[in-house]
Amino acid sequence: MTTTSSTSRAVIDLGAYAHNLEVVRQRIPHGCGIMAVVKTNAYGLGSVPIARRAVETGVEMLGVATVAEGIELCEAGIELPIVVLVQPTVDQLPAIIEYGLRMMVSELELADLLCEQARRANRIVPVHCKVDTGMGRAGIPLTSALEALRHITRMSHIDVEGVATHFAVAEQTDDTSTAEQLQAFKKLLKEARKAGVPYELAHAANSAAVVNYPESALDVVRPGLMTYGVWPVNPRGAEVPLRPVLRWESRVALVKELLPGATVGYGRTYTATEGMRAALIPVGYADGYPFALGNKAEVLVRGKRCPVRGRVSMDQIVADVTAHAEVHRGDVVTLIGSDGNEEITPWELAERAGTVPNDILTGLGWRVTRAYIA
């Protein structure tokens, strides 16, 4: 590991990312496209480098969460269709038109406003209409979706490129909700075709649905988490073809001996009952190492697991290296990734912190240097 002013770095394997996209491609029907989801700075790993590699692998579209994220990709020279998955605000409509972004529409009023602004700009704007089949967030209510689609397709400067929905519990295979959502969505699509509503693409499947509900792969799928090498459902040791994209590492800044009875960190939540050899690591919750991991997680040093002792501070953690006399200042510390025969995954940290892997990835802070390998 080499760093300059940063105390840790995230090594992002673009080759692994391309491999994972190919895994997705192998799981979906021939002719089904991929909308690579690169929202939230590509889950914290860097949207522009990740998007460029996605383009190189031949994905058909990119998905972002916000207009600002879409603009960043456009200004970086990305020319694929970019879908803004979260409906933007009224003041962002001019940027949607200017940059040629695809907007996810969840209500008629905003579609009317977009149409009027597109008319003034003399532009035809592609949109994707989102239908709420059970997620309970954004989306046109299922009961009024057919009439809404008819209305939007009659707008002079709007082109309904896609119709979409989103699953609430695709991570679960023992819940009937996803199958019910898919059935309702397919019924709507059938009714839309029968009514002569023109659209090009239907899409519903996220990473979990790609894995658990292959029948939900319609014209396009929207994989996110699995493309970054994290299985959408914890495989718990099962062999999977995904390759980790992220390795997060730091270095031991200090090694010191603590006497029996010494406590560690704020709140004195850990006591060294028999003395302890403590390694200080300059990474904390400001870098994205969750506060909830205090006294719960482990790090890897010289291929061995070392428990985190005491609370996670803003800028540092303490690891117990009592059993590893060979650990010294300057040694590489693996926070996420492999070292020797040991590995710490986003799933492991997520379970210990009581959260989800997406939270671990997107939580990587601005102080963490991103380094890319091919």
C-alpha positions as CSV (number, residue, x, y, z in Angstrom):
1,M,0.0,0.0,0.0
2,T,1.2,3.5,-0.9
3,T,-0.4,6.6,0.3
4,T,0.5,10.3,0.4
5,S,-1.7,12.5,2.7
6,S,-4.5,9.9,3.1
7,T,-4.6,7.4,5.9
8,S,-6.4,4.7,3.9
9,R,-7.1,3.8,0.3
10,A,-9.8,1.9,-1.5
11,V,-8.4,-0.3,-4.3
12,I,-11.0,-0.7,-7.0
13,D,-10.6,-3.6,-9.4
14,L,-12.2,-2.6,-12.7
15,G,-11.5,-6.0,-14.2
16,A,-13.5,-7.6,-11.5
17,Y,-16.3,-5.1,-12.2
18,A,-16.3,-6.1,-15.9
19,H,-16.3,-9.8,-14.9
20,N,-19.4,-9.3,-12.6
21,L,-21.2,-7.6,-15.4
22,E,-20.5,-10.6,-17.6
23,V,-21.9,-12.8,-14.8
24,V,-25.1,-10.8,-15.0
25,R,-25.1,-11.1,-18.8
26,Q,-24.9,-14.9,-18.5
27,R,-27.9,-15.0,-16.1
28,I,-30.3,-13.0,-18.2
29,P,-32.1,-14.1,-21.5
30,H,-30.5,-13.4,-24.8
31,G,-31.6,-10.0,-26.0
32,C,-32.2,-8.6,-22.5
33,G,-30.2,-5.4,-21.9
34,I,-28.3,-4.2,-18.8
35,M,-28.8,-0.9,-17.2
36,A,-25.6,-0.7,-15.0
37,V,-26.5,1.1,-11.8
38,V,-23.8,3.6,-11.0
39,K,-25.7,5.8,-8.6
40,T,-24.2,7.3,-5.4
41,N,-20.8,7.6,-7.0
42,A,-21.0,4.0,-8.1
43,Y,-21.8,2.8,-4.6
44,G,-18.9,4.8,-3.3
45,L,-16.3,3.5,-5.7
46,G,-16.2,6.3,-8.3
47,S,-18.9,6.8,-10.9
48,V,-16.8,8.0,-13.9
49,P,-14.2,5.1,-13.9
50,I,-16.9,2.5,-13.2
51,A,-19.2,3.9,-15.9
52,R,-16.5,4.0,-18.5
53,R,-15.7,0.3,-17.8
54,A,-19.4,-0.5,-18.0
55,V,-19.5,1.2,-21.4
56,E,-16.5,-0.8,-22.5
57,T,-18.2,-4.1,-21.5
58,G,-21.2,-3.2,-23.7
59,V,-24.0,-2.4,-21.3
60,E,-27.0,-0.7,-22.9
61,M,-27.8,2.0,-20.3
62,L,-26.6,3.5,-17.1
63,G,-28.8,4.3,-14.0
64,V,-28.1,7.1,-11.6
65,A,-30.1,8.5,-8.6
66,T,-29.9,12.2,-9.2
67,V,-29.6,14.8,-12.0
68,A,-26.3,15.9,-10.7
69,E,-24.9,12.4,-11.0
70,G,-26.2,12.2,-14.6
71,I,-24.6,15.5,-15.5
72,E,-21.2,14.4,-14.1
73,L,-21.3,11.4,-16.4
74,C,-22.3,13.5,-19.4
75,E,-19.6,16.0,-18.8
76,A,-17.1,13.1,-18.6
77,G,-18.0,12.2,-22.1
78,I,-20.3,9.2,-21.4
79,E,-22.7,8.9,-24.3
80,L,-24.9,6.0,-23.3
81,P,-28.5,6.6,-22.3
82,I,-28.6,7.7,-18.6
83,V,-31.7,7.1,-16.6
84,V,-32.3,9.2,-13.5
85,L,-34.0,6.7,-11.2
86,V,-35.3,9.1,-8.6
87,Q,-37.9,11.6,-9.9
88,P,-36.2,15.0,-9.9
89,T,-37.6,18.3,-8.7
90,V,-39.3,20.9,-11.0
91,D,-36.2,23.2,-11.0
92,Q,-34.1,20.3,-12.4
93,L,-36.2,19.8,-15.5
94,P,-34.2,22.2,-17.7
95,A,-31.1,20.2,-16.9
96,I,-32.8,17.0,-17.8
97,I,-33.6,18.4,-21.2
98,E,-30.2,20.1,-21.7
99,Y,-28.2,17.0,-21.0
100,G,-30.5,14.5,-22.7
101,L,-31.1,12.5,-19.5
102,R,-34.0,10.0,-19.2
103,M,-36.3,10.9,-16.3
104,M,-38.2,8.4,-14.2
105,V,-41.7,9.8,-14.1
106,S,-44.0,9.0,-11.1
107,E,-46.8,11.6,-11.5
108,L,-48.7,13.2,-14.3
109,E,-48.2,16.8,-13.1
110,L,-44.4,16.7,-13.4
111,A,-44.7,15.0,-16.8
112,D,-47.0,17.8,-18.0
113,L,-44.4,20.4,-16.8
114,L,-41.6,18.5,-18.5
115,C,-43.6,18.3,-21.8
116,E,-44.2,22.1,-21.7
117,Q,-40.5,22.9,-21.1
118,A,-39.5,20.4,-23.8
119,R,-41.9,22.1,-26.2
120,R,-40.3,25.5,-25.5
121,A,-36.9,24.0,-26.1
122,N,-38.2,22.2,-29.3
123,R,-36.9,18.9,-27.9
124,I,-38.3,15.4,-27.7
125,V,-37.5,14.0,-24.2
126,P,-37.4,10.3,-23.5
127,V,-38.9,9.2,-20.1
128,H,-39.4,6.0,-18.1
129,C,-42.7,5.7,-16.3
130,K,-42.5,4.1,-12.9
131,V,-45.4,2.1,-11.6
132,D,-45.9,1.3,-7.9
133,T,-46.8,-2.3,-7.8
134,G,-46.1,-2.7,-4.1
135,M,-42.9,-0.8,-3.1
136,G,-44.9,2.0,-1.6
137,R,-42.5,4.8,-2.5
138,A,-42.4,6.6,-5.9
139,G,-44.4,5.4,-8.8
140,I,-47.8,5.9,-10.5
141,P,-50.4,3.9,-8.5
142,L,-51.1,0.6,-10.2
143,T,-54.9,1.3,-10.2
144,S,-54.4,4.4,-12.4
145,A,-51.3,3.4,-14.3
146,L,-52.9,2.4,-17.6
147,E,-54.7,5.7,-17.9
148,A,-51.6,7.6,-16.9
149,L,-49.6,5.8,-19.6
150,R,-52.2,6.7,-22.2
151,H,-52.0,10.3,-21.1
152,I,-48.2,10.6,-21.1
153,T,-47.9,8.9,-24.5
154,R,-50.2,11.5,-26.0
155,M,-47.9,14.3,-24.9
156,S,-46.3,16.0,-27.9
157,H,-42.7,16.3,-26.8
158,I,-42.5,13.2,-24.6
159,D,-41.3,9.8,-25.7
160,V,-42.2,6.9,-23.3
161,E,-39.0,4.9,-23.7
162,G,-39.6,2.6,-20.8
163,V,-42.1,1.4,-18.2
164,A,-40.6,0.2,-14.9
165,T,-41.4,-1.0,-11.4
166,H,-39.3,-1.9,-8.4
167,F,-39.4,-4.9,-6.0
168,A,-39.7,-4.6,-2.3
169,V,-38.4,-8.0,-1.1
170,A,-36.6,-9.6,-4.0
171,E,-33.9,-10.7,-1.5
172,Q,-36.4,-13.2,-0.1
173,T,-37.5,-16.4,-1.9
174,D,-40.0,-17.4,0.8
175,D,-42.2,-14.3,0.3
176,T,-45.0,-14.2,-2.3
177,S,-44.8,-10.4,-2.7
178,T,-42.3,-10.3,-5.5
179,A,-44.2,-12.8,-7.6
180,E,-47.3,-10.8,-7.0
181,Q,-45.7,-7.6,-8.0
182,L,-44.3,-9.2,-11.1
183,Q,-47.6,-10.7,-12.1
184,A,-49.3,-7.3,-11.6
185,F,-46.7,-5.5,-13.7
186,K,-46.9,-8.0,-16.5
187,K,-50.7,-7.7,-16.5
188,L,-50.3,-3.9,-16.8
189,L,-47.9,-4.3,-19.7
190,K,-50.3,-6.7,-21.5
191,E,-53.1,-4.2,-21.1
192,A,-50.9,-1.4,-22.3
193,R,-50.0,-3.3,-25.4
194,K,-53.6,-4.2,-26.0
195,A,-54.6,-0.5,-25.7
196,G,-51.9,0.5,-28.2
197,V,-49.7,2.3,-25.7
198,P,-46.3,2.6,-27.3
199,Y,-43.2,2.0,-25.2
200,E,-39.8,0.4,-26.0
201,L,-38.6,-1.2,-22.8
202,A,-40.0,-2.8,-19.6
203,H,-37.7,-3.3,-16.6
204,A,-38.1,-4.5,-13.0
205,A,-35.2,-6.6,-11.9
206,N,-32.5,-5.4,-9.5
207,S,-29.6,-7.6,-8.4
208,A,-31.6,-9.6,-6.0
209,A,-34.3,-10.3,-8.6
210,V,-31.7,-11.2,-11.2
211,V,-30.5,-13.9,-8.8
212,N,-33.8,-15.1,-7.2
213,Y,-36.4,-14.3,-9.8
214,P,-34.9,-14.8,-13.3
215,E,-38.4,-14.6,-14.8
216,S,-38.4,-10.9,-13.9
217,A,-35.7,-10.1,-16.5
218,L,-37.8,-8.4,-19.1
219,D,-36.3,-6.1,-21.7
220,V,-33.7,-4.6,-19.3
221,V,-32.3,-5.4,-15.8
222,R,-30.9,-2.9,-13.3
223,P,-28.1,-4.6,-11.4
224,G,-26.2,-2.6,-8.8
225,L,-24.8,-4.4,-5.8
226,M,-23.8,-7.6,-7.5
227,T,-21.8,-5.8,-10.1
228,Y,-19.6,-4.6,-7.3
229,G,-18.8,-8.1,-6.3
230,V,-21.3,-8.3,-3.4
231,W,-23.9,-11.1,-3.5
232,P,-27.4,-9.5,-3.0
233,V,-28.2,-12.2,-0.5
234,N,-25.5,-13.4,1.9
235,P,-24.2,-16.7,0.4
236,R,-22.7,-17.7,3.8
237,G,-19.8,-19.5,2.3
238,A,-21.4,-20.7,-0.9
239,E,-19.3,-20.7,-4.0
240,V,-20.3,-17.8,-6.2
241,P,-18.8,-16.5,-9.5
242,L,-18.6,-12.8,-8.4
243,R,-15.3,-11.2,-7.9
244,P,-14.8,-8.5,-5.2
245,V,-14.3,-5.1,-6.7
246,L,-13.2,-3.3,-3.4
247,R,-10.2,-3.7,-1.2
248,W,-10.0,-1.1,1.7
249,E,-6.7,-0.9,3.5
250,S,-4.7,1.3,5.9
251,R,-1.5,0.9,8.0
252,V,-0.7,0.4,11.6
253,A,0.3,3.9,12.9
254,L,1.4,2.9,16.4
255,V,1.8,-0.2,18.6
256,K,1.8,0.1,22.3
257,E,1.5,-2.0,25.4
258,L,-1.6,-1.6,27.7
259,L,-1.4,-2.7,31.3
260,P,-4.0,-5.0,32.9
261,G,-7.0,-2.9,33.7
262,A,-6.4,-0.3,31.1
263,T,-9.4,0.8,29.1
264,V,-9.7,1.6,25.4
265,G,-11.4,4.6,23.8
266,Y,-14.3,6.9,24.5
267,G,-16.7,5.5,27.1
268,R,-14.1,3.0,28.3
269,T,-16.1,0.2,26.7
270,Y,-13.3,-2.3,26.7
271,T,-11.0,-3.3,29.5
272,A,-7.7,-5.1,28.9
273,T,-8.0,-7.7,31.7
274,E,-4.6,-9.3,31.2
275,G,-2.8,-6.5,29.4
276,M,-2.9,-5.9,25.7
277,R,-0.7,-5.1,22.7
278,A,-2.7,-2.4,20.9
279,A,-2.3,-1.4,17.3
280,L,-3.6,2.1,16.4
281,I,-5.1,2.3,12.9
282,P,-5.8,5.8,11.5
283,V,-9.3,5.1,10.2
284,G,-12.6,6.0,11.8
285,Y,-16.3,6.7,11.2
286,A,-15.4,9.9,9.3
287,D,-13.8,7.6,6.7
288,G,-16.8,5.3,6.6
289,Y,-15.8,2.7,9.2
290,P,-19.1,2.4,11.0
291,F,-19.4,3.5,14.6
292,A,-21.5,0.4,15.3
293,L,-18.4,-1.8,14.7
294,G,-16.8,-0.9,18.1
295,N,-16.0,-4.1,20.0
296,K,-17.6,-6.2,17.2
297,A,-15.4,-6.2,14.1
298,E,-12.0,-7.6,13.1
299,V,-9.3,-6.4,10.8
300,L,-6.6,-8.3,9.0
301,V,-2.9,-7.8,9.7
302,R,-0.2,-10.1,8.2
303,G,-3.0,-12.5,7.3
304,K,-4.4,-12.8,10.8
305,R,-7.7,-11.6,12.3
306,C,-7.3,-9.0,15.0
307,P,-10.4,-7.8,17.0
308,V,-11.3,-4.1,17.2
309,R,-11.3,-3.0,20.8
310,G,-13.3,-0.1,22.2
311,R,-15.4,2.4,20.3
312,V,-14.8,3.4,16.7
313,S,-13.6,7.1,16.9
314,M,-14.0,9.7,14.3
315,D,-10.4,9.2,13.0
316,Q,-9.1,5.9,14.5
317,I,-9.7,2.5,15.8
318,V,-7.6,0.2,18.0
319,A,-7.0,-3.5,17.2
320,D,-5.9,-6.1,19.6
321,V,-2.6,-7.7,18.3
322,T,-1.6,-9.3,21.6
323,A,-1.4,-12.7,19.9
324,H,0.6,-11.4,17.0
325,A,4.0,-10.3,18.2
326,E,5.2,-9.8,14.6
327,V,2.8,-6.9,14.0
328,H,4.6,-3.5,13.9
329,R,4.1,0.1,12.9
330,G,3.7,0.4,9.1
331,D,2.1,-3.0,8.5
332,V,-0.8,-3.0,6.1
333,V,-4.2,-3.4,7.7
334,T,-7.0,-4.9,5.6
335,L,-10.4,-3.5,6.5
336,I,-12.3,-5.0,3.6
337,G,-10.7,-7.6,1.4
338,S,-8.4,-10.7,1.6
339,D,-5.0,-11.2,3.3
340,G,-3.6,-14.7,3.1
341,N,-6.3,-17.2,3.8
342,E,-8.6,-14.7,5.5
343,E,-11.1,-12.4,4.1
344,I,-13.4,-9.6,5.5
345,T,-16.4,-8.9,3.2
346,P,-18.9,-6.1,3.1
347,W,-21.4,-8.6,4.2
348,E,-19.4,-9.5,7.4
349,L,-19.1,-5.8,8.4
350,A,-22.8,-5.2,7.6
351,E,-24.0,-8.0,9.7
352,R,-21.8,-7.0,12.6
353,A,-22.9,-3.3,12.3
354,G,-26.6,-4.2,11.9
355,T,-26.9,-2.8,8.4
356,V,-26.7,-3.8,4.8
357,P,-23.6,-4.1,2.5
358,N,-24.8,-1.2,0.4
359,D,-24.5,1.0,3.4
360,I,-20.9,-0.2,4.0
361,L,-19.9,0.5,0.4
362,T,-21.6,3.9,0.0
363,G,-20.3,5.0,3.3
364,L,-16.6,5.2,2.2
365,G,-15.6,8.8,3.0
366,W,-14.0,11.4,0.9
367,R,-10.7,11.0,2.8
368,V,-10.3,7.5,1.5
369,T,-8.1,7.6,-1.6
370,R,-9.6,5.7,-4.6
371,A,-7.0,3.8,-6.6
372,Y,-8.0,1.8,-9.8
373,I,-6.5,-1.3,-11.2
374,A,-7.4,-2.8,-14.6
